[in-house]
Amino acid sequence: MAAPKHTPVDPTDRPRAYSSPDFVPTPWTNTRKASVTGRQPRAERLGHPGPNQGYVLSLAERIRPRIKVTIGEHVDDAIQGCIGIALRRASHFGRAPVIHDMEIALTIWGYFLDTPPLGLSTLRSKLFAGVSNVVHHYVEARHIVDMVPQSTITMTPAMVSNSMPNSWRALVGA
């Protein structure tokens, strides 16, 4: 360790240097039974893991005032149904969710339109009913996410907004 120049030093002291310890422990290896080895498994209802996925809740609250629902629909159902789509898109690109992910998810379901097409509003009122209660409606929320085609997930926000409302069936996979 360094010392100030005015500190007296015994000329017979040898400077210390690093030396390895006598015992070196074995390196840690993952031997837990529940650990995932290899790639993340992919199957129906397993979701789409990605980094910092909890941030989507902040994005959802930020976008909440812009959501327009029809009679009998709830904003919480719209948000919960679209969160999974936003997370799927974010994990596809290997990143945390951004506001565009939520905007795309809400746009394809017509939640930014004053009057969505009749077929779309009928479909979404059936699919999104009650999904805000994730404990009881997880399977229904996963179905909403899984029905959106991969081609929609890879679209840019401008491409999605240009396709709405005329091509809503292709966007949502209906």
C-alpha positions as CSV (number, residue, x, y, z in Angstrom):
1,M,0.0,0.0,0.0
2,A,1.3,3.4,-0.8
3,A,2.4,5.7,2.0
4,P,3.2,9.4,2.1
5,K,6.8,10.4,1.5
6,H,7.3,11.7,4.9
7,T,6.5,8.4,6.5
8,P,9.6,6.7,7.8
9,V,10.4,3.3,6.1
10,D,12.7,0.7,7.5
11,P,15.3,0.1,4.8
12,T,15.4,-3.6,5.7
13,D,11.6,-4.1,4.9
14,R,11.0,-6.0,1.7
15,P,8.1,-4.7,-0.4
16,R,5.2,-7.1,-0.4
17,A,4.0,-8.7,-3.6
18,Y,1.0,-10.8,-4.6
19,S,1.3,-14.6,-4.0
20,S,-1.3,-17.2,-4.8
21,P,-3.1,-18.9,-1.9
22,D,-2.2,-22.4,-1.0
23,F,-5.7,-23.7,-1.8
24,V,-7.7,-22.8,-4.9
25,P,-11.4,-23.8,-4.8
26,T,-13.0,-25.5,-7.7
27,P,-15.0,-23.1,-10.0
28,W,-18.7,-22.9,-9.6
29,T,-20.9,-24.8,-12.1
30,N,-24.6,-24.8,-12.5
31,T,-25.9,-28.1,-11.3
32,R,-29.4,-27.1,-10.2
33,K,-32.1,-29.5,-11.3
34,A,-34.5,-26.8,-12.5
35,S,-31.9,-24.9,-14.6
36,V,-32.4,-24.4,-18.2
37,T,-29.6,-25.9,-20.3
38,G,-29.1,-24.8,-23.8
39,R,-31.6,-22.5,-25.5
40,Q,-34.8,-21.1,-23.9
41,P,-37.6,-23.6,-24.7
42,R,-40.3,-22.4,-27.1
43,A,-43.8,-23.7,-27.1
44,E,-47.4,-22.5,-26.8
45,R,-48.1,-20.5,-23.6
46,L,-44.4,-20.3,-22.6
47,G,-44.2,-16.6,-23.4
48,H,-41.3,-14.7,-24.9
49,P,-38.5,-13.9,-22.4
50,G,-36.5,-10.7,-22.8
51,P,-34.6,-8.1,-20.8
52,N,-36.3,-5.6,-18.5
53,Q,-39.9,-6.7,-19.3
54,G,-41.4,-5.0,-16.3
55,Y,-40.8,-1.6,-18.0
56,V,-43.8,-2.3,-20.2
57,L,-46.0,-1.5,-17.2
58,S,-44.7,2.1,-17.1
59,L,-45.2,2.4,-20.9
60,A,-48.8,1.1,-20.5
61,E,-49.6,3.8,-17.9
62,R,-48.0,6.4,-20.1
63,I,-50.2,5.4,-23.1
64,R,-53.4,4.8,-21.1
65,P,-55.0,8.3,-21.8
66,R,-54.8,7.7,-25.6
67,I,-56.8,4.4,-25.5
68,K,-60.3,4.5,-26.8
69,V,-62.7,1.7,-25.9
70,T,-66.3,1.0,-27.0
71,I,-69.3,0.4,-24.7
72,G,-68.7,-2.8,-22.7
73,E,-64.9,-2.7,-23.1
74,H,-62.4,-1.8,-20.4
75,V,-59.1,0.0,-20.8
76,D,-57.4,-2.4,-18.3
77,D,-58.4,-5.4,-20.6
78,A,-57.0,-3.6,-23.6
79,I,-53.7,-2.9,-21.8
80,Q,-53.3,-6.4,-20.5
81,G,-54.1,-8.0,-23.8
82,C,-51.7,-5.8,-25.6
83,I,-48.8,-6.0,-23.1
84,G,-48.0,-9.6,-24.2
85,I,-47.9,-8.5,-27.9
86,A,-45.5,-5.6,-27.0
87,L,-43.3,-8.0,-25.0
88,R,-43.3,-10.5,-27.8
89,R,-42.1,-7.8,-30.2
90,A,-39.4,-6.5,-27.8
91,S,-38.1,-10.0,-27.2
92,H,-38.0,-10.7,-31.0
93,F,-35.6,-7.8,-31.4
94,G,-33.6,-8.9,-28.2
95,R,-34.3,-5.7,-26.2
96,A,-36.4,-4.2,-23.5
97,P,-39.8,-2.9,-24.5
98,V,-40.2,0.6,-25.9
99,I,-43.2,2.8,-26.5
100,H,-43.5,1.7,-30.1
101,D,-44.1,-1.9,-29.0
102,M,-47.2,-0.8,-27.0
103,E,-48.3,1.5,-29.8
104,I,-48.1,-1.2,-32.4
105,A,-50.0,-3.7,-30.2
106,L,-52.8,-1.2,-29.5
107,T,-52.9,0.0,-33.1
108,I,-53.5,-3.4,-34.6
109,W,-56.5,-3.9,-32.3
110,G,-57.9,-0.5,-33.2
111,Y,-57.6,1.1,-29.7
112,F,-56.5,4.4,-31.1
113,L,-59.5,4.7,-33.6
114,D,-62.6,6.7,-32.7
115,T,-64.8,4.1,-34.4
116,P,-63.1,0.8,-35.1
117,P,-64.4,-1.4,-37.9
118,L,-67.4,-3.4,-36.8
119,G,-65.8,-6.8,-37.2
120,L,-62.7,-5.7,-35.3
121,S,-64.7,-4.3,-32.3
122,T,-66.8,-7.5,-32.2
123,L,-63.7,-9.7,-32.2
124,R,-61.8,-7.7,-29.6
125,S,-64.7,-7.4,-27.3
126,K,-64.9,-11.3,-27.2
127,L,-61.1,-11.8,-27.0
128,F,-60.2,-9.1,-24.5
129,A,-63.2,-9.6,-22.1
130,G,-61.7,-10.0,-18.6
131,V,-58.1,-10.5,-19.5
132,S,-57.0,-7.8,-17.1
133,N,-57.6,-10.5,-14.4
134,V,-54.4,-12.4,-15.3
135,V,-54.8,-15.0,-12.6
136,H,-58.0,-16.3,-14.1
137,H,-57.5,-15.4,-17.8
138,Y,-53.9,-16.1,-18.5
139,V,-54.7,-18.6,-21.3
140,E,-57.0,-16.1,-23.0
141,A,-54.3,-13.4,-22.8
142,R,-51.7,-15.8,-24.3
143,H,-54.1,-16.7,-27.1
144,I,-54.3,-13.0,-28.1
145,V,-50.5,-12.8,-28.2
146,D,-50.1,-16.1,-30.1
147,M,-52.7,-15.3,-32.8
148,V,-50.8,-12.2,-34.0
149,P,-48.7,-13.3,-37.0
150,Q,-44.9,-12.9,-37.0
151,S,-45.1,-10.6,-40.0
152,T,-47.0,-8.1,-37.9
153,I,-44.5,-8.3,-35.1
154,T,-41.7,-7.3,-37.4
155,M,-43.5,-4.3,-38.9
156,T,-42.5,-0.7,-38.2
157,P,-45.0,1.6,-36.5
158,A,-45.5,3.5,-39.8
159,M,-46.3,0.3,-41.6
160,V,-48.9,-0.7,-39.0
161,S,-50.6,2.7,-39.0
162,N,-50.7,2.7,-42.8
163,S,-52.4,-0.7,-42.8
164,M,-55.1,0.3,-40.3
165,P,-58.1,0.1,-40.5
166,N,-58.3,-1.5,-44.0
167,S,-56.0,-4.6,-43.3
168,W,-56.8,-5.2,-39.7
169,R,-57.6,-8.9,-40.3
170,A,-54.1,-9.5,-41.6
171,L,-52.5,-7.6,-38.8
172,V,-54.3,-9.5,-36.0
173,G,-54.3,-12.9,-37.7
174,A,-58.1,-13.2,-37.8
